[in-house]
């Protein structure tokens, strides 16, 4: 299962882990939070 995987956020460069809410779309998740997703243009 993918729940052991981690990725690095494209905005804050911090590692984040797989979450149940991302189960169907994990390959496309690039931000650790909604806050980083909203701030994506700042980086």
C-alpha distances in whole Angstrom, upper triangle without the diagonal:
4,6,7,9,12,15,19,21,24,26,26,24,22,19,16,13,10,12,11,14,13,10,12,14,12,13,17,16,19,21,19,22,24,27,26,25,29,30,29,32,34,32
4,5,6,9,11,15,17,20,22,22,21,19,15,13,9,7,9,10,12,10,8,11,11,9,10,14,13,15,17,16,18,21,24,22,22,25,27,25,29,30,28
4,6,8,11,15,17,20,22,21,20,17,14,11,7,5,7,8,11,10,9,12,13,10,13,15,13,16,16,15,17,20,22,21,21,25,26,25,29,29,28
4,7,10,14,16,19,22,21,19,16,12,10,7,7,10,11,14,13,12,15,15,12,14,17,15,16,17,15,18,21,23,22,22,26,26,25,29,29,27
4,7,11,13,16,19,18,16,14,10,9,6,6,10,12,14,12,12,14,13,10,11,13,12,13,14,13,16,19,21,19,20,23,24,22,26,26,24
4,7,10,13,15,14,12,10,6,5,4,6,10,13,14,12,13,15,14,10,11,13,11,11,11,10,14,17,18,16,17,21,21,19,23,23,21
4,6,9,12,12,9,8,5,5,6,8,11,15,15,12,14,16,13,10,10,11,9,8,9,8,12,15,16,14,14,18,18,16,19,20,17
4,6,9,8,5,5,4,6,9,11,14,17,17,15,17,19,16,13,13,13,10,7,8,8,11,15,15,12,13,16,15,14,17,17,14
4,5,6,5,6,6,7,10,12,14,17,17,14,17,18,15,13,13,12,9,6,5,5,9,11,11,8,9,13,12,10,14,14,11
4,6,6,8,10,11,14,15,17,20,19,16,19,20,16,14,14,12,10,6,6,8,11,12,12,8,9,12,10,8,11,11,8
4,6,8,11,12,15,17,18,21,20,18,21,22,19,17,17,15,12,9,7,8,10,11,10,6,8,10,7,6,9,8,6
4,5,9,10,14,17,18,21,21,19,22,23,20,18,19,17,14,11,8,8,10,12,10,7,10,12,10,9,12,11,9
4,7,9,13,16,18,21,21,19,22,23,20,17,17,16,14,10,9,9,12,15,13,10,13,15,13,12,14,13,10
4,7,10,13,15,19,19,17,20,22,20,17,17,17,14,11,10,8,11,14,13,11,13,16,14,14,17,16,14
4,7,10,13,16,17,15,17,20,18,14,15,15,12,11,10,8,11,15,15,13,15,18,17,16,19,19,17
4,7,9,13,13,12,14,17,15,12,13,14,10,10,9,6,9,13,14,12,13,17,17,16,20,20,18
4,6,10,11,10,11,14,13,10,12,14,11,11,11,8,11,14,16,15,16,19,20,19,23,23,21
4,7,9,7,8,11,10,7,10,12,9,11,11,10,12,15,17,16,16,20,21,20,24,24,23
4,5,5,7,10,10,8,12,13,10,13,12,10,11,14,16,16,16,19,21,20,24,25,24
4,5,5,9,10,9,13,14,12,15,15,13,14,15,19,19,18,21,23,23,26,28,27
4,6,8,9,9,13,13,11,14,13,12,12,13,16,17,16,18,21,20,24,25,25
4,6,5,5,9,9,7,11,11,11,11,13,16,16,14,17,20,19,22,24,23
4,6,6,9,11,10,14,15,14,15,16,20,19,18,21,23,22,26,27,26
4,6,8,9,10,14,15,16,17,17,21,20,18,21,24,22,25,28,27
4,6,6,7,10,12,13,14,15,18,17,15,18,20,19,22,24,23
4,5,5,9,11,11,13,15,18,16,15,18,20,18,22,23,22
4,6,8,11,13,15,17,19,17,16,19,20,18,21,23,21
4,6,9,12,13,14,17,15,13,16,17,15,18,20,19
4,6,8,10,11,14,12,10,14,15,13,16,18,17
4,7,9,11,12,9,8,12,12,10,14,15,13
4,6,7,9,6,6,9,10,8,12,13,12
4,7,8,7,8,11,11,11,15,15,14
4,5,5,6,9,10,11,14,15,15
4,5,5,6,9,10,13,14,15
4,5,5,6,9,12,11,13
4,5,5,6,9,9,10
4,5,5,9,10,11
4,6,8,9,11
4,6,5,7
4,5,6
4,6
4
